[in-house]
Amino acid sequence: MFKKLVNAIEHHQIVTYVVITFAISWFFYWLGFVVFKDVRVMWGLCVKIAAFGPALAAMLVAAVAYPERKPERAKKRPVLFGFVWLFAWIVLLLNLKFILGMPVTVRGAIMFGAVALLPAWVVSGSLSRIAGVRTQFATLWKPRGSLAWYLVAFLAYPVILMIGAGIARLMGDQISFRDLSSANYFLLPLIMFLDGIMTSGGVNEESGWRGFLLPHLQKKHSVLVAAIIVWFFWALWHIPYDIFLATPLQQILLNRIVFNLLASLLFAWVYNRSNGSIMVAGIIHASMNTAGTFLPISLYFLVPLVILVALIIIYDRMWRRLPEGHPASCYAPRTDEIK
């Protein structure tokens, strides 16, 4: 029975990944919003675990599909784990105090210390003895691609939103920036961006959506088709969270059908251009969330976003498949990586 299950996972990695991702995330969303809705600490813990569904599912499937092990443990892994855990813990506490405006209590500190174990486990997976896990998360430890693509990922959404705000002003709309002191206007976005990298879109989501699902799909499909399939599951994955937060239907439709589709194509573009770096996808995701909080938002931002996405589709000929052997579509560990 066990061998049949392993064999099924090996031969149906995409389906298995999607099923496990939704099972983990939707179950913990339900726990948080229904079972522990009045217990703030447990609610926060469940929601954070739910957000790591994509990364945890990718780790599990990769471990089962490519279970070969190195004979010795990587000596650097405990060091990397400890560093990421401490860094993520500090960022989470700073986010609690300065972004959410809540006091740091002993109970809250313990809870966020537990949450910080998740990004530490995922990032240190890049030094795992298991070949599949090590290959899956390799670019979290050794990012690929040119530095230019990391800058593009970081700046893309702030520039898009600023252009949208400029168009809105030309159209006569009143656009205003968030009222912050000069010091906080640097500190608060930095805290939110770092939290985004660690637990709110970066390591937790992009290790799965772009780091696992996209390259698997790009083995068989064009970049355009693969990005659209990722968009469908990525958008659907958010729906319980939107419903539990009582998000208006119009906003859900706009975000998940229109915006997420455009974002999925843009994320696929920077991911492929960086030769399959999860960190690039994590940076653009965190930058998107941060920019949307601190910069003025107008629906006119869709104008530059649509134009940019149309240009990259045409310029990169995204209706074609990636070349054979492209690192953004080849996932299986090489023989020299297994030993």
SETOR-788557 format. One record per residue (C-alpha): residue number from 1; x, y, z. Coordinates in Angstrom, 2 decimals. Each point is the difference from the previous one (the first is absolute). Layout:
[rec NUM, [X, Y, Z]]
...
***
This chain:
[rec 1, [0.00, 0.00, 0.00]]
[rec 2, [2.77, 2.43, 0.99]]
[rec 3, [1.99, -0.79, -3.15]]
[rec 4, [-3.08, 0.63, -2.12]]
[rec 5, [-0.50, 3.38, 1.67]]
[rec 6, [3.64, 0.96, -0.57]]
[rec 7, [-0.22, -1.12, -3.61]]
[rec 8, [-3.16, 2.06, -0.50]]
[rec 9, [1.70, 3.11, 1.41]]
[rec 10, [3.06, -0.52, -2.21]]
[rec 11, [-2.13, -0.25, -3.14]]
[rec 12, [-2.56, 2.67, 0.91]]
[rec 13, [2.07, 2.67, 1.69]]
[rec 14, [-2.05, 2.97, -1.20]]
[rec 15, [-3.34, -1.41, 1.14]]
[rec 16, [1.49, -1.15, 3.30]]
[rec 17, [1.55, 3.40, 0.61]]
[rec 18, [-3.28, 1.84, -0.61]]
[rec 19, [-2.02, -2.38, 2.19]]
[rec 20, [2.45, 0.18, 2.92]]
[rec 21, [0.34, 3.78, -0.26]]
[rec 22, [-3.74, 0.53, 0.18]]
[rec 23, [-0.44, -2.62, 2.72]]
[rec 24, [2.60, 1.62, 2.29]]
[rec 25, [-1.02, 3.61, -0.60]]
[rec 26, [-3.76, -0.35, -0.01]]
[rec 27, [0.05, -2.23, 3.08]]
[rec 28, [2.04, 2.49, 2.02]]
[rec 29, [-2.06, 2.94, -1.29]]
[rec 30, [-3.06, -1.83, 1.27]]
[rec 31, [1.68, -0.66, 3.35]]
[rec 32, [1.01, 3.63, 0.34]]
[rec 33, [-3.18, 1.73, -1.14]]
[rec 34, [-2.56, -2.48, 1.37]]
[rec 35, [1.43, -2.02, 2.87]]
[rec 36, [2.40, 2.58, 1.50]]
[rec 37, [-1.60, 3.22, -1.20]]
[rec 38, [-0.19, 1.35, 3.58]]
[rec 39, [3.47, -1.16, 1.05]]
[rec 40, [2.30, 2.60, -1.53]]
[rec 41, [3.27, -1.88, 0.42]]
[rec 42, [-1.32, -3.28, -1.43]]
[rec 43, [-1.75, 1.89, -2.81]]
[rec 44, [3.26, 1.65, -1.02]]
[rec 45, [1.93, -3.27, 0.18]]
[rec 46, [-2.55, -1.86, -2.15]]
[rec 47, [-0.13, 2.74, -2.64]]
[rec 48, [3.79, 0.09, -0.27]]
[rec 49, [0.22, -3.79, -0.34]]
[rec 50, [-2.70, 0.16, -2.69]]
[rec 51, [2.09, 2.52, -1.92]]
[rec 52, [2.84, -2.54, -0.17]]
[rec 53, [-2.14, -2.62, -1.73]]
[rec 54, [1.67, 0.53, -3.41]]
[rec 55, [3.54, -0.32, 1.38]]
[rec 56, [-0.74, -3.00, 2.23]]
[rec 57, [-1.78, -1.83, -2.82]]
[rec 58, [2.96, 0.62, -2.32]]
[rec 59, [2.38, -1.38, 2.62]]
[rec 60, [-2.06, -3.14, 0.55]]
[rec 61, [-0.46, -0.83, -3.68]]
[rec 62, [3.65, 0.71, -0.79]]
[rec 63, [1.14, -2.26, 2.86]]
[rec 64, [-2.19, -2.87, -1.17]]
[rec 65, [0.80, 0.38, -3.71]]
[rec 66, [3.79, 0.25, 0.45]]
[rec 67, [0.83, -1.64, 3.35]]
[rec 68, [3.69, -0.75, -0.63]]
[rec 69, [2.12, 1.17, 2.93]]
[rec 70, [3.52, 1.27, 0.40]]
[rec 71, [2.01, -2.16, 2.42]]
[rec 72, [0.80, 2.93, 2.31]]
[rec 73, [-2.00, 2.93, 1.33]]
[rec 74, [0.94, 3.50, -1.16]]
[rec 75, [1.84, 1.64, 2.88]]
[rec 76, [-1.30, 3.42, -1.06]]
[rec 77, [-3.67, -0.93, 0.23]]
[rec 78, [-0.41, 0.47, 3.79]]
[rec 79, [1.77, 3.36, -0.28]]
[rec 80, [-2.21, 1.10, -2.88]]
[rec 81, [-3.10, -1.25, 1.82]]
[rec 82, [0.91, 1.92, 3.15]]
[rec 83, [0.81, 3.21, -1.85]]
[rec 84, [-3.22, 0.00, -2.04]]
[rec 85, [-2.06, -0.92, 3.07]]
[rec 86, [1.41, 2.87, 2.05]]
[rec 87, [-0.30, 2.47, -2.88]]
[rec 88, [-3.59, -1.01, -0.78]]
[rec 89, [-0.94, 0.15, 3.69]]
[rec 90, [1.36, 3.54, 0.35]]
[rec 91, [-1.79, 1.10, -3.18]]
[rec 92, [-3.29, -1.50, 1.18]]
[rec 93, [0.25, 1.80, 3.36]]
[rec 94, [0.84, 3.29, -1.73]]
[rec 95, [-2.98, -0.50, -2.30]]
[rec 96, [-2.23, -0.64, 3.01]]
[rec 97, [1.10, 3.17, 1.77]]
[rec 98, [0.48, 2.52, -2.80]]
[rec 99, [-2.32, -1.18, -2.81]]
[rec 100, [-2.87, -1.54, 1.96]]
[rec 101, [0.45, 2.38, 2.94]]
[rec 102, [-0.38, -2.73, 2.60]]
[rec 103, [2.05, -0.46, 3.20]]
[rec 104, [2.61, -2.75, 0.08]]
[rec 105, [-1.06, -2.40, 2.74]]
[rec 106, [1.74, -3.14, 1.21]]
[rec 107, [-2.74, -2.15, -1.54]]
[rec 108, [0.28, 1.85, -3.30]]
[rec 109, [3.79, -0.29, -0.02]]
[rec 110, [-0.22, -3.76, 0.57]]
[rec 111, [-2.60, -0.37, -2.74]]
[rec 112, [2.06, 1.93, -2.54]]
[rec 113, [3.08, -1.95, 1.05]]
[rec 114, [-1.90, -3.13, -1.02]]
[rec 115, [-1.09, 1.60, -3.29]]
[rec 116, [3.61, 0.94, -0.78]]
[rec 117, [0.86, -3.71, -0.03]]
[rec 118, [-1.90, -0.33, -3.31]]
[rec 119, [2.15, 2.31, -2.17]]
[rec 120, [3.10, -1.35, 1.75]]
[rec 121, [-0.98, -3.58, -0.90]]
[rec 122, [-0.80, 0.90, -3.61]]
[rec 123, [3.10, 2.12, -0.67]]
[rec 124, [2.34, -2.50, 1.70]]
[rec 125, [-1.57, -2.65, -2.24]]
[rec 126, [2.43, 1.29, -2.62]]
[rec 127, [2.66, -1.92, 1.94]]
[rec 128, [-2.09, -3.11, 0.62]]
[rec 129, [1.50, -3.48, -0.40]]
[rec 130, [-3.03, -0.94, -2.13]]
[rec 131, [0.71, 0.70, -3.67]]
[rec 132, [-3.50, 1.16, -0.91]]
[rec 133, [-0.29, 2.44, 2.89]]
[rec 134, [3.51, 1.35, -0.54]]
[rec 135, [-0.65, 0.62, -3.69]]
[rec 136, [-3.46, 1.42, 0.62]]
[rec 137, [1.19, 2.73, 2.37]]
[rec 138, [3.54, 0.50, -1.33]]
[rec 139, [-0.60, 3.55, -1.24]]
[rec 140, [-0.99, 1.17, 3.48]]
[rec 141, [3.62, -0.60, 1.05]]
[rec 142, [1.74, 0.67, -3.31]]
[rec 143, [-2.20, 2.32, -2.08]]
[rec 144, [0.38, -0.21, -3.78]]
[rec 145, [-0.02, 2.63, -2.67]]
[rec 146, [1.28, 3.51, -0.47]]
[rec 147, [-0.29, 2.62, 2.75]]
[rec 148, [-1.96, 2.10, -2.48]]
[rec 149, [-3.00, -2.33, 0.27]]
[rec 150, [-0.05, 0.35, 3.77]]
[rec 151, [-0.16, 3.77, -0.45]]
[rec 152, [-2.77, -0.39, -2.57]]
[rec 153, [-1.91, -2.23, 2.42]]
[rec 154, [0.44, 2.51, 2.82]]
[rec 155, [-0.94, 3.11, -1.98]]
[rec 156, [-2.64, -1.26, -2.44]]
[rec 157, [-3.13, 0.46, 2.12]]
[rec 158, [0.99, 3.30, 1.67]]
[rec 159, [0.63, 1.47, -3.46]]
[rec 160, [-3.27, -1.43, -1.36]]
[rec 161, [-1.98, 1.48, 2.91]]
[rec 162, [1.70, 3.39, -0.34]]
[rec 163, [-0.79, 0.11, -3.72]]
[rec 164, [-3.60, -0.94, 0.82]]
[rec 165, [-0.15, 2.80, 2.58]]
[rec 166, [1.36, 2.44, -2.58]]
[rec 167, [-2.68, -1.01, -2.49]]
[rec 168, [-2.65, 0.38, 2.70]]
[rec 169, [1.14, 3.54, 0.74]]
[rec 170, [-0.06, 0.88, -3.69]]
[rec 171, [-3.59, -1.27, -0.07]]
[rec 172, [-0.87, 2.30, 2.90]]
[rec 173, [-0.11, -2.57, 2.83]]
[rec 174, [1.28, 0.89, 3.44]]
[rec 175, [3.02, -2.15, 0.86]]
[rec 176, [1.76, 0.23, 3.34]]
[rec 177, [2.86, -1.85, 1.63]]
[rec 178, [-0.24, -1.66, 3.39]]
[rec 179, [0.73, 2.49, 2.76]]
[rec 180, [3.24, -1.18, 1.60]]
[rec 181, [3.02, 1.68, 1.52]]
[rec 182, [3.14, 0.07, -2.14]]
[rec 183, [1.61, -2.68, 2.21]]
[rec 184, [-3.01, -2.31, -0.05]]
[rec 185, [-0.40, 0.34, -3.73]]
[rec 186, [3.23, -1.99, -0.33]]
[rec 187, [-0.27, -2.23, 3.07]]
[rec 188, [-3.58, -1.23, -0.32]]
[rec 189, [0.18, -1.05, -3.67]]
[rec 190, [3.31, -1.74, 0.72]]
[rec 191, [-1.54, -2.00, 2.86]]
[rec 192, [-3.01, -0.95, -2.10]]
[rec 193, [2.19, -0.94, -2.96]]
[rec 194, [2.21, -2.26, 2.14]]
[rec 195, [-3.08, -1.59, 1.56]]
[rec 196, [-1.30, -0.52, -3.53]]
[rec 197, [3.19, -1.81, -0.98]]
[rec 198, [-0.07, -2.25, 3.07]]
[rec 199, [-3.67, -0.84, 0.63]]
[rec 200, [-2.44, 1.97, -2.14]]
[rec 201, [0.47, -0.86, -3.65]]
[rec 202, [3.71, -0.67, -0.46]]
[rec 203, [1.50, -3.15, 1.50]]
[rec 204, [-3.41, -1.40, 0.97]]
[rec 205, [-1.80, 0.43, -3.36]]
[rec 206, [2.59, 0.40, -2.73]]
[rec 207, [1.93, -3.11, 1.05]]
[rec 208, [-3.08, -1.83, -1.19]]
[rec 209, [-1.88, 1.96, -2.67]]
[rec 210, [2.96, 1.19, -2.03]]
[rec 211, [2.71, -2.21, 1.54]]
[rec 212, [-1.82, -3.31, -0.49]]
[rec 213, [-3.22, 0.21, -2.03]]
[rec 214, [1.17, 2.37, -2.74]]
[rec 215, [3.18, -1.91, -0.99]]
[rec 216, [-1.90, -3.30, 0.02]]
[rec 217, [-2.64, 1.44, -2.30]]
[rec 218, [2.60, 1.62, -2.25]]
[rec 219, [1.41, -3.43, -0.80]]
[rec 220, [-3.17, -0.79, -1.94]]
[rec 221, [-1.60, 3.34, -0.85]]
[rec 222, [0.85, 3.42, -1.33]]
[rec 223, [0.91, 2.71, 2.52]]
[rec 224, [-3.34, 1.70, -0.63]]
[rec 225, [-2.08, -3.11, 0.63]]
[rec 226, [2.09, -0.96, 3.05]]
[rec 227, [-0.36, 3.47, 1.53]]
[rec 228, [-3.78, -0.05, -0.57]]
[rec 229, [-0.33, -3.40, 1.67]]
[rec 230, [2.02, 1.25, 2.98]]
[rec 231, [-2.23, 3.08, 0.13]]
[rec 232, [-3.13, -2.15, 0.21]]
[rec 233, [1.19, -2.00, 3.00]]
[rec 234, [1.72, 2.99, 1.62]]
[rec 235, [-3.18, 2.09, -0.19]]
[rec 236, [-2.25, -2.87, 1.14]]
[rec 237, [2.31, -0.68, 2.95]]
[rec 238, [-0.72, 3.52, 1.35]]
[rec 239, [-3.80, -0.26, -0.12]]
[rec 240, [-0.65, -1.43, 3.52]]
[rec 241, [2.22, 2.73, 1.48]]
[rec 242, [-1.93, 2.66, -1.92]]
[rec 243, [-3.35, -1.45, 1.10]]
[rec 244, [1.01, -0.31, 3.66]]
[rec 245, [1.09, 3.66, -0.05]]
[rec 246, [-3.37, 0.98, -1.52]]
[rec 247, [1.70, 1.58, -3.01]]
[rec 248, [-2.60, 1.56, -2.37]]
[rec 249, [-0.77, -2.21, -2.99]]
[rec 250, [0.92, 2.72, -2.48]]
[rec 251, [3.45, 0.34, 1.56]]
[rec 252, [0.51, -3.78, 0.02]]
[rec 253, [-0.85, -0.23, -3.70]]
[rec 254, [2.25, 2.93, -0.90]]
[rec 255, [2.93, -1.29, 2.06]]
[rec 256, [-0.19, -3.70, -0.80]]
[rec 257, [-1.19, 0.03, -3.61]]
[rec 258, [1.61, 3.13, -1.45]]
[rec 259, [2.90, 1.05, 2.19]]
[rec 260, [1.27, -3.47, 0.96]]
[rec 261, [-0.02, -1.05, -3.66]]
[rec 262, [2.17, 2.96, -1.00]]
[rec 263, [2.22, -0.55, 3.05]]
[rec 264, [0.44, -3.69, -0.84]]
[rec 265, [1.27, 0.87, -3.48]]
[rec 266, [2.35, 2.65, 1.40]]
[rec 267, [1.30, -2.34, 2.72]]
[rec 268, [0.62, -2.74, -2.58]]
[rec 269, [1.95, 2.48, -2.11]]
[rec 270, [2.43, 1.04, 2.75]]
[rec 271, [0.29, -3.58, 1.24]]
[rec 272, [0.99, -1.29, -3.44]]
[rec 273, [2.26, 2.97, -0.72]]
[rec 274, [1.91, -0.71, 3.23]]
[rec 275, [0.48, -3.63, -1.10]]
[rec 276, [-2.52, -1.28, 2.52]]
[rec 277, [0.86, 1.89, 3.20]]
[rec 278, [-2.59, -0.36, 2.77]]
[rec 279, [1.51, 3.05, 1.67]]
[rec 280, [-0.85, 2.22, -2.98]]
[rec 281, [-3.61, -1.17, 0.13]]
[rec 282, [-0.03, 0.57, 3.77]]
[rec 283, [1.36, 3.53, -0.38]]
[rec 284, [-2.58, 1.06, -2.59]]
[rec 285, [-2.80, -1.53, 2.10]]
[rec 286, [1.13, 1.76, 3.17]]
[rec 287, [0.57, 3.26, -1.89]]
[rec 288, [-3.50, -0.22, -1.48]]
[rec 289, [-1.62, -0.42, 3.43]]
[rec 290, [2.11, 2.75, 1.56]]
[rec 291, [-0.53, 2.50, -2.80]]
[rec 292, [-3.74, -0.62, 0.11]]
[rec 293, [-0.03, 0.96, 3.67]]
[rec 294, [2.18, 3.11, -0.02]]
[rec 295, [-0.50, 1.51, -3.45]]
[rec 296, [-3.24, 1.53, -1.32]]
[rec 297, [-2.13, -2.49, -1.92]]
[rec 298, [-2.26, 0.88, -2.89]]
[rec 299, [-1.56, -2.35, -2.53]]
[rec 300, [1.99, 1.92, -2.58]]
[rec 301, [3.01, -2.08, 1.08]]
[rec 302, [-1.50, -2.74, -2.19]]
[rec 303, [0.91, 2.08, -3.06]]
[rec 304, [3.81, -0.23, 0.37]]
[rec 305, [-0.33, -3.55, 1.37]]
[rec 306, [-1.99, -1.22, -3.02]]
[rec 307, [2.40, 1.75, -2.39]]
[rec 308, [3.05, -1.53, 1.72]]
[rec 309, [-1.49, -3.50, 0.02]]
[rec 310, [-0.97, 0.30, -3.67]]
[rec 311, [3.53, 1.10, -0.90]]
[rec 312, [1.71, -2.84, 1.88]]
[rec 313, [-2.35, -2.57, -1.55]]
[rec 314, [0.89, 1.25, -3.46]]
[rec 315, [3.71, 0.64, 0.59]]
[rec 316, [0.64, -3.32, 1.75]]
[rec 317, [-2.40, -1.90, -2.28]]
[rec 318, [-1.63, -1.55, 3.01]]
[rec 319, [-2.31, -2.08, -2.20]]
[rec 320, [3.06, -2.23, -0.58]]
[rec 321, [1.55, -2.55, 2.32]]
[rec 322, [3.33, 0.70, 1.65]]
[rec 323, [3.07, -1.46, -1.74]]
[rec 324, [0.90, -3.55, 0.92]]
[rec 325, [2.11, -0.03, 3.15]]
[rec 326, [-1.00, 3.48, 1.17]]
[rec 327, [0.61, 0.17, 3.79]]
[rec 328, [-3.48, 1.46, 0.59]]
[rec 329, [-1.63, -3.17, -1.33]]
[rec 330, [2.45, -2.77, 0.93]]
[rec 331, [-0.63, -1.16, 3.52]]
[rec 332, [1.35, -3.54, 0.37]]
[rec 333, [3.29, -0.13, 1.94]]
[rec 334, [3.07, -0.77, -2.06]]
[rec 335, [2.06, -3.10, 0.75]]
[rec 336, [2.84, 2.07, 1.47]]
[rec 337, [-2.45, 1.75, 2.35]]
[rec 338, [-1.35, -3.26, 1.38]]
[rec 339, [3.37, -1.39, 1.03]]
***
